[in-house]
Amino acid sequence: MFKKNRFISLYFALFITSSNCFASEQPVQQLQAFLKSSKSLTADFKQVLINEAGNPYQTSYGVFYLQRPGKFRWNYQKPFQQQIVSTSGKVWFYDTDLDQVTIKKLDESVGSTPALLLSGNISLEDNFIMKDQGVEGDLTWIKLLPKNQDSSFKYILIGLDKGALSGMELSDNFGQLTRIYFSNVILNPTIKASLFEFQAPKGADVFSE
């Protein structure tokens, strides 16, 4: 179960911070503006998994890269090393400790998950019911409810700070809560194309779904 949870990042809606949104816009409009204006992005991230009892049991750190449409990369650095790379309609998961690669197709079969939304190939309106959740502290929250009832998520909360996403919370159908925090965000940087290329290491076990 622990190993399975380590791959949960595939389903995260990676709506990272944008500094181009205006505070006068409604939260949903701010999020839409970010998705429209973000062609590329890099950021550090902290991911916290919380169990059914409300206790954090795993915290991970790493770096995230995005190149729209269709390309992203998660480099997990602590406490374990892992790579999740998406390009050309596929996603590669590489677990360094297990020396194992899993390949999945990124298509409408995951259409209600944030991973496909991140790729820039679908719209918010087609896949989510969006609701403003008001202000808590310095953040304005939006709730995304998947329209696809087969989605692995109950809901996704997105926290905006002055039009920029600062926090996320994801609740899955297994009672697990995931929180992600982003920092050192750079919007629309130049990213080398080779960063989104993945070759399975020699000797690694490869599984394709």
C-alpha positions in Angstrom: 0.0 0.0 0.0 2.9 2.3 0.8 4.4 1.9 -2.6 1.1 2.6 -4.3 0.7 5.8 -2.4 4.1 7.0 -3.6 2.6 7.2 -7.1 -0.4 9.4 -6.1 1.2 12.4 -7.8 0.0 11.3 -11.2 -3.5 12.4 -10.2 -2.7 15.8 -8.8 -4.1 18.8 -10.3 -1.0 20.8 -10.8 -2.3 24.4 -10.9 0.8 26.2 -9.9 1.2 29.9 -8.9 0.5 32.7 -11.4 1.4 36.3 -10.8 -0.7 37.6 -13.7 -4.2 37.3 -12.2 -5.9 40.3 -10.8 -7.4 40.3 -7.4 -10.6 41.8 -8.8 -11.4 38.6 -10.7 -13.5 35.9 -9.2 -11.5 32.8 -8.0 -12.7 30.6 -10.8 -11.7 33.3 -13.4 -8.3 33.6 -11.7 -7.7 29.9 -12.1 -8.8 29.9 -15.7 -6.5 32.9 -16.4 -3.6 31.0 -14.9 -4.2 27.9 -17.0 -4.5 30.0 -20.1 -1.3 32.1 -19.5 1.0 29.3 -18.2 2.9 27.9 -21.1 5.8 26.6 -18.9 6.6 26.6 -15.2 9.1 25.3 -12.6 8.5 25.1 -8.8 9.6 23.3 -5.7 6.9 21.3 -3.9 6.1 19.7 -0.6 3.6 16.9 -0.5 1.9 15.7 2.7 -0.2 12.5 2.9 -2.8 12.3 5.7 -4.5 9.1 6.8 -8.2 8.5 7.7 -7.5 9.5 11.3 -6.3 12.9 10.2 -2.6 12.2 10.9 0.2 13.0 8.5 2.2 9.9 7.7 4.4 10.8 4.7 6.0 14.0 3.6 7.9 14.3 0.3 9.9 17.1 -1.3 11.0 17.7 -4.9 10.9 19.8 -8.1 8.1 20.2 -10.6 8.4 21.1 -14.3 5.6 21.9 -16.8 5.6 22.5 -20.5 2.1 22.8 -22.0 0.6 21.1 -23.8 1.1 17.6 -22.5 4.5 17.7 -20.8 5.3 17.6 -17.1 7.9 16.1 -14.8 7.9 15.5 -11.0 11.4 14.9 -9.5 10.9 13.5 -6.0 14.1 14.0 -4.0 13.3 13.3 -0.4 12.8 11.0 1.4 12.9 8.7 -1.7 13.9 9.4 -5.3 11.3 9.0 -8.0 10.5 10.5 -11.4 7.1 10.9 -13.0 7.4 12.1 -16.7 4.6 12.9 -19.1 5.0 13.5 -22.8 3.5 12.3 -26.1 0.4 11.1 -24.4 2.1 8.7 -22.0 3.3 8.9 -18.4 6.4 7.1 -17.1 6.8 6.3 -13.4 10.3 5.4 -12.3 11.0 4.3 -8.7 14.7 4.4 -8.0 14.5 2.1 -4.9 12.5 -0.6 -6.7 14.4 0.0 -10.0 11.0 -0.3 -11.7 9.3 1.7 -14.5 5.5 1.8 -15.1 4.1 3.3 -18.3 0.5 4.5 -18.5 -1.5 6.2 -21.3 -2.6 9.7 -20.6 -6.0 9.9 -22.2 -9.7 10.2 -21.4 -9.5 7.2 -19.1 -8.1 9.7 -16.6 -10.2 12.6 -17.9 -11.6 13.5 -14.5 -8.2 13.7 -12.8 -6.0 16.7 -12.5 -3.2 15.1 -14.4 -5.0 15.4 -17.8 -6.1 18.9 -16.9 -2.5 19.8 -16.4 -1.6 18.6 -19.8 -3.7 21.4 -21.3 -5.8 19.0 -23.4 -9.2 19.3 -21.6 -11.2 22.1 -20.1 -12.3 22.7 -16.5 -15.9 23.1 -17.5 -16.1 19.7 -19.2 -14.6 17.7 -16.4 -15.3 19.6 -13.1 -18.1 21.4 -11.3 -16.4 24.5 -9.8 -17.5 26.1 -6.6 -16.1 29.2 -4.7 -15.5 28.2 -1.1 -14.8 31.7 0.4 -11.8 33.0 2.2 -9.8 31.4 5.0 -6.8 33.3 6.2 -5.0 34.8 3.2 -6.3 32.2 0.8 -9.4 32.1 -1.4 -10.6 28.6 -2.0 -12.2 26.8 -5.0 -13.6 23.3 -4.9 -13.5 21.1 -8.0 -16.0 18.2 -8.1 -15.2 15.6 -10.8 -18.1 15.1 -13.2 -16.9 11.6 -14.0 -18.3 9.3 -11.2 -15.4 6.9 -11.9 -12.9 9.4 -10.7 -10.6 8.3 -7.9 -11.1 11.7 -6.2 -14.1 13.0 -4.2 -12.9 16.6 -4.6 -10.0 18.9 -5.1 -9.6 22.2 -3.2 -7.4 25.0 -4.7 -6.2 27.9 -2.6 -5.4 31.2 -4.3 -3.4 34.0 -2.8 -4.0 37.2 -4.7 -4.8 35.2 -7.8 -1.9 32.9 -7.4 -2.3 29.3 -6.3 -0.6 28.7 -2.9 -2.1 25.4 -1.6 -4.1 22.3 -2.7 -6.0 19.6 -1.0 -7.1 16.4 -2.6 -9.5 13.9 -1.1 -9.6 10.4 -2.6 -12.2 7.6 -2.4 -10.0 5.6 0.0 -10.2 8.2 2.8 -6.8 9.7 2.2 -6.1 13.4 2.1 -3.2 14.9 0.2 -1.9 18.5 0.6 0.7 20.1 -1.7 2.5 23.4 -1.2 4.5 25.1 -3.9 7.4 27.6 -3.6 10.1 29.3 -5.7 7.7 29.3 -8.7 9.0 30.6 -12.0 6.3 31.2 -14.7 7.1 30.7 -18.4 10.8 29.9 -18.2 12.7 28.2 -21.0 12.9 24.5 -20.3 15.1 22.1 -22.2 13.0 19.6 -24.3 15.3 16.7 -23.1 13.9 17.2 -19.6 10.7 15.5 -20.7 12.4 12.6 -22.4 12.6 9.4 -20.4 14.7 6.3 -21.1 14.3 3.3 -18.8 17.6 2.6 -17.0 19.4 -0.5 -18.1 18.2 -3.5 -16.1 15.1 -1.9 -14.7 11.8 -3.8 -14.7 9.4 -2.2 -17.2 5.6 -2.6 -17.0 3.2 -1.1 -19.6 -0.6 -0.7 -19.0 
